[in-house]
Amino acid sequence: MMSQQTTTTGTLVIERRTIDMVPTNERHGTPWSQFTLWFGGNMQITAIVTGLIAVAIFHAEPLTAIIAVLLGNVIGGVTMALHSGQGPRMGLPQMISSRAQFGVIGATLPLVLVICMYLGFASTGAALAGDAISHLLGLPSTAGSAPVVGILIFGALTVIVSVFGYQLIHVMGRIATVAGILGFAYLFFQLFANYDVGASFGEGATDAATFMVCLTLGASWQMTYAPYVADYSRYLPADTPVSTTFWSTFLGSVTGTQISMTLGILIGAVSGEALLGGPVGFVGHLAGPAAAAFVIYLVIIVGKLTANTLNAYGGIMSTVTVITSFNAETRISSRARSIYIVVFVALTMVIAIAASADFLNNFKNFVLLLLAVFIPWSIINLVDYYLVSKERIDIPALYDRRGRYGAVNWTALVSYAIGIVVQIPFLTSDTYSVLGTFNGPLADVMGGIDVSWAVSMIVTFAVYYPWAKRTMRPPSTMIYPRDYSPEQTGQIPVV
């Protein structure tokens, strides 16, 4: 049974915690909050666009795409939900735990890549939400130009929610869940009422290569949550079972994403070229009357605000983690945290405004390339936590490069590099258009089916697990900071 915890924090109280361990008097909530956060956070326009890519870019047959994306969401969802299970146990944001594998300084390599991911997703989200705000306010727009006013307004909203932090983010998740269920149900109704959706089935590619790339879209969407999913479960009571956190996160994220991507696939199948010029505008058009479109734009903004706040919040966690790798600090002031948030969001707005007009193709490349760099990190983190360290972490050592985990752990870094390099022979230009005409030497052997990320999972595990078993020195019990004790944190040492 989960213990009852009390908290002195409130929804409209600015969060004080960053990368430091959450004490027992601030532990609160239930795993249900994980379901609503990840369900509501995935009922959003970027997930719709990701589903659209399967049809608009890869020309997949709709039913094939839906099944493949579902399988990818399930595979990726297992990975991200296992990371979520780490939050209550450690009371720490996700990327701090990377120091246990990569070393205090060594962890900055995946951290820098994670920060790039946050900037990319937050920028594309700002562009889409800014477009929705522009439509909502009736602002004039020019094809190929960024909705500057909408982006600035959305950036301001993102700053406000991110500054208040964890509590308000979860409230936004609950609001987005209700708004998403109602709004998306209406859009599905409008879609089937105004288009012959059934006629689109059977049209498009059904080959193994297309199926695999659609599966990859689903898996990559889920796996890119891995670097920050525990950020939003770390305030749960420490004795919350891993299985409960896992299923709440998994079902929320996979269900919300699959609904959004399915809508995107079906819209792409019936809309043809009409959607490529502006997915937000088309969704508003699909809503029908002006009043209905107004409400749908609000739904888009709420869902996207929830998701973009996750990126800004996680981006700050990772930025602080990088900085404190060199100064050994365990926390920063609320003022410094707020400044970091403003700077981060401002940067995402600049990127969104300057973004290329070739949105769909660039976003597709961005999502798929993220999978290439985060798969090996995720495998290393999960294997170490659950199989090598067995949930036993020396928390003070995570902040001390002269401690147990050292400055750099070459076991993890070399395994990580191998996990990335091993994908190159299997890459295909059909999947990654950024490669130009390049195809990996083994891509043709696989019949053009891109299995690079699956190969990376297997090879990274095969290299890291036996090596880490010989070289890692996990503690025999969980070790806490001096100003904490197992009783204070509500945790029981692992024997």
N, C-alpha and C positions, 0 to 999 in steps of 0.2 A: 504494500500500500504506500502511496506517496504521502509524505509528511506535509502538513499544512505549514506554510511559511507566511510571514508577514513582510510587508514592504512599506517603506516610507516614501516611495516614489509615486508620482501621479502622472496622469496623461499630459497635463500642461506644465510639468516641471522639467526643466532642461536636464537631460541625462548627464551624470558626472563620470560614468565609467567609459573607458576606451579599451585599452589592452590589458588592464589589470583584472584580477580574479574577482568575480561577483560574490560578496559575502552572503551569509545565510539570511540576514534581515532584509535583503533586497531580492531574495528568490521568491518568485510568485508565478501564478498562472497555471494553466493546464495545457496538455498537448493539443487540445482543440484549437488553441491559438495558432499552432503551427499549420493546421489544416486550412484555416481561413486565410492566413497570411499568404500561403503558397497557392491556394486556389484563386483567391482574389488577385494576387500579383501576377498570375498567368492568364487571367481573363482580360487580355489587353491587345492593343493593335499590333504590336511588334510580333506577337505569337501568330496573329492572323497573317501577317506579311510572310512569316517563315513558312506557314502552310502554303501560301500562295506561290512561293518560290518553287515548290515541288511541281506545280503545274505550269507556271509561267516561264520558268527558266529550264527545268528539266523535262517538261512535257510529259509528265507521268499520267497514266490513266487514273482517274479520281479514286476509285475503290482501291486500286493497288497502292496509291499514295497514302490513303487513310490507314490501311492495314500496316504498311511499312513504318509510317510515322508513329503509330501506336506501339509497335514492337520496339522502336528506338526509344520512345518515351519511357517504356517499362525498364529497358536495360539501363538507360541513363538515370532513371529515377531511383533504382536500387542503389547506385553509387552515391548520388547526392543525399539520399536519406540516411545512408550509413554515416556520412559526415555529420548530419544533423544530430545523430545519436551521441556525438562527442560533446556537444554543448553543455548539457546538464552535468555531466560527470566532471568536466574540467572547469566550468564556469568562465571559459576564455573564448575570445573570438577565434575563428577558424585558423587564420594564417599564423598566429603565434605558435600554434601546435606544430607548424612546419619546422620550427627550430629544433624540435626533438629528432627530426630525421636529417635535416640539411646543415644543422649548426646555426648559431645565432647570426653570423655574417652570411653564411652560405645560403640561408633562406631568402636573402634579398633577390637572388636570381629569379625564382618563380614569382616573388612578390612584385617585381617590376613588371613582369608579364601580366600579372593579375591587375595591376593598376591600369595598364593599357587596355585590358578588357573592360574594366569599369568605365573608362573614358569613352571607349567605342560604343558600348551599349547605352550609356547615359546620353551620348551625343545623338545617336539615332533615335532614341526615345524622345529627346527634346525636339527634334525635327518633326516627328510624327505628332506629338502632343501640341507643339506650336501650331501645326497646320490645323488641328482640331479647334484650338482656341481662336485662330483666325476665322475659321468657318463659323464658329459660335458667335463671334462678335461682328460678323459680316464685313470683315476687312477685305479689301481688294487684294488679289494675288496674281502673280505673273508666273506662267509656266517656267519651271526650271529655277525659279528664285526661292530663297529661303523665307519662311514666314517670320520675319525678324521680331515683330511685336509679340506674336504668340510665343516665340521661343523665350523672349525676355520675361514675359509673365510667368511662363511655366518654370523657368529657372528660379524665380523669386519664390514660388510655391514650394519647389523642391528644397530650397535652403531652409525655409521655415520648418517643414516637417523633419528634415534631417537634423536640425539643431535641437529640436525637442527630443528626437531620438526614439529609442526602443519602444516606449509605451505608445506614443502617437503612431508609430509605424504599424503596430499591431492593430490599433483602432482603424487605421486606413485599410488594413487587410480585411477587416470585418465589413466595412462599408463597401469596399470593392467587390466582396463576395456577393452581397445582396444586389448591388447595382449590376454586376456582371451576369448573374443568373437571370434577372429580369430583362436586361438589355439584349443579351445574346439570344434568349428565347424568342424575343420579338424579331431579331434579325433573321433567325432561322425560319420563322414563320413567313416573313416577307420574302425571303429567298425562294422558298418553295411555292409561295402564292404567285410570284411574278415571273418565275423562270421555270422552264422544263428541265429540272435538275437531272431527272432520270435519263434524259436523252444524252447527257454528257458522259454517262458511264459507258465503258467500252471504247471510248475515244482516247488515244494516247498510248504511251509506251508501257509495256508490262514486263520487259525483260529483266533479268537478274541485276544488271548494272544499275538500271533506274530504281529498282526496288531497294538496292543497297544504299544508293545515295539519299533516298527519301528516309530510310531508316537512320542514316547518319545525321540528317537534319534533326530528327527527334532526339537522338542520343546526345548530340552536341548541345542542344538547347538545355537539357537537364544537367549535363556534366559541367557546364559553365557555372552552375550554381555552387558546385563543390567548394570553391575557395571561400565562400562566405555564408553558407547555409547555417553553420553552427553559431554565427553571430546572433541569430534570432531565436536560438533555443538555450542560450547560456544562462538566462535568468530563471529557467524552470527549476523547481526543487531538485536538489542534487540526486535524490533517490528515485527520480523518474526513470522507469525502466527504459532501456535502450529500445526494446521492441515497440513500446508505446510511442516514443518519439519518432521512431522509424516509420511506422504505419501512418501516423498523422501527417507527417511531412510527405511521404510517398504518395498517398492517396490525394492529398490536396494538390500537389504539384503536377502529377501525371494527369489527373482528371481535368483540372483547369486548362492545362496546356493542350490536351487532346481536343477538348471542345473548341478552343480558339483555332488550332491548326486545321481541324476539320472544316470549320467555317471558312477559313482562308482557302483551303483546297477547293471547296464547292464554289466559292465566289470566283476563284480563278478559272474554274472549269466553264462557268456560264457567262463570264463577263468579257472574255477575250482581251483585246487590246485596251478596252475602256479602263481597266483597273491600273494598268501600268503607269499611267500619267499621274495618278494620285489615289492611293488606297483609302486615305481618310475621306476624301471627297466622295468616292464611290460608295463607301459605307453609309455616309450621310444621305446620299441619293437613294440607296436601297431602303433606308428608313421610311421614305415617303414624304408625308406632309411636313411642313416647316417645323411644327411643334414637336413632332416625333424625331426629326433630325436633330433638333436642339437638344433633346434628352439624350440621344445616342452620342452626340459630341461630348456631353457631360460624362457619360459612361466611359468613353474613351479616355477622357482627361483623368478621371478618378483612377481607373485601372493603370494608366501609364504613370500617374504620379506615385502610386504605390510601388510599382516596379522601379521607377527611376530613383526613388528615395533609397531603395535597397542598394542600388549601384553607388549613389553618393555616400551613403553611410558606410558601406563596405570599402569604398575607395579610401575613405579617411582612415579606417582601421588599418588598411594595408600601408598607407603612407606613414602613419605613426609607427607601425611595426618596423618599417625600413629605417626611419630616423632613429628610433630607440635601439636599433641593432648596434649603433656606434656610440651612443652615450649612456647605455645601461639603465635608462629610466624605465619605470614600470607604469607610469601614468603621466598624463598631461592635464593642464588646467582646462576648465570649461571654456574659458575665453580663447585659448589657443585652438581648442577643438573647433569652435565656431568659425575662427578665421580660416582654418584649413578647409572647412566645408564651403565657405563663400568662394575661396580661390578655386577649389576643385570644380564647383558648379559653374563658375564663370568661364573656366577653361572649356567645359563641355558645351557651353552656349556658343563660344567662339568657333569651336569645331563644327557644331550643328549649322551655324550660319554659313560657314565656308564650305560645307559638304558638297561633294560632286552631285550632279544631277542624275548620274547613273546609279540611283539609290539601290535598286533591287540587286543588281549584280555585285556591287561592292559589299552590300550587307551579307549576301550569300557567301562570298569569299571570307569575310570577316568571321562569320559564325563557324564555318568549317575549319578554318585555320586555327581558331581557338581550341578546337577539339584536339588538334595535333599536339599542342603544347601542354594541355591540361590533363590529358589521359595519363601520361606517365607520372605526373605529380600526384594525381589522385590515387593511383595504385600504390605508390610508395607510402603515402600518408596512411591509407587504410590498412595496408599490410603491416606496417610498423605498429599502428595503434592497437589493432585487434589480434594480430598473430604473433608479433615479436614482443612488444611492450605489454600486451594484454591488459590495456587500460590502466597501466601504471606509469605515471608521468612525474618527473621531478620538476615541479612548477617553478621554484626559484631559479633553477638552472636554465630555464628558458630565457632569462634576462641577463645571464652572465656568460660571456664568451670564454671565460676561463673555467667554467663549471663542467658538469657531466657531458653536455652535448658539444662543447667546444665552439670554436669560431667557424670552422668549416668541416663538414663530414663528407669525405670524398666517396664513401659508399653510396650515399644517396645521389650526389651530384653526377657521378659517373653513370649510375643506373638511369638517372633522368636523361642524360645526354643520349645514352644508347636507346632509350625509349622513343626519343624524337627522331634520331638518325635512321633507326630501323624502318621507319615509315616511308622514307624517300623512295625505295625501289618499287613501292606499291601505289604511289600517287598517280592519278590520271588527270590530264588536262580537261577532260569532260566534267570532272567534279570541281577542280580548282582552275578556273579560267585564267587566274592570275599567273599560272605557270606557262601560259602561251601554248606552244606546241609540245612542251616537254611531257613525256610519259615515262614513269619509272620502268626500269628494265624488266621487272616482274609483272607489270600491269597487264601486258598482252598475254602472259602466261595464265593470268587469272581471268582472261576473257573480257578485260576492260572493267571488271568489278573492283571498286576501290575498297580494299579490306585493310587499309593502312592502320586505322585506329584499333581494329581488333588485333592485328599483329602486335601493335605496341602494348596493348594490355597483357598479352601472353608473355612477350619477351621481357617486359619490365618486371613482371612478377617472377619469372624464371631467373632473372639476374639478381634482383634485389633481395628476395626472401632468403635464399640460402646464405648469401653474403652477409645480410644483416643479422641473421641468427648467429653467425660466428663473431661478428665485430661489435654489435650494439651492446650496451650495458644498461639495460633498463633497471630501475630500482625494484626492490622486492615488494615494496608497498608504495602507495601514492604519497608523494612528499609535498607538503604545503608551505606557503610563505610563513615566516616567523609570527606574523600577526594574525595567523589563522590557525585553527586546529580542526581535526576531523569533526569534533562536535559543533564547532562554529559554522563549518561549511555544510554540515548535514550529510557528510560523506563518511563512508566506512572504508578504512584502508583495505587494499587487496592483499591477501596473504599468499 
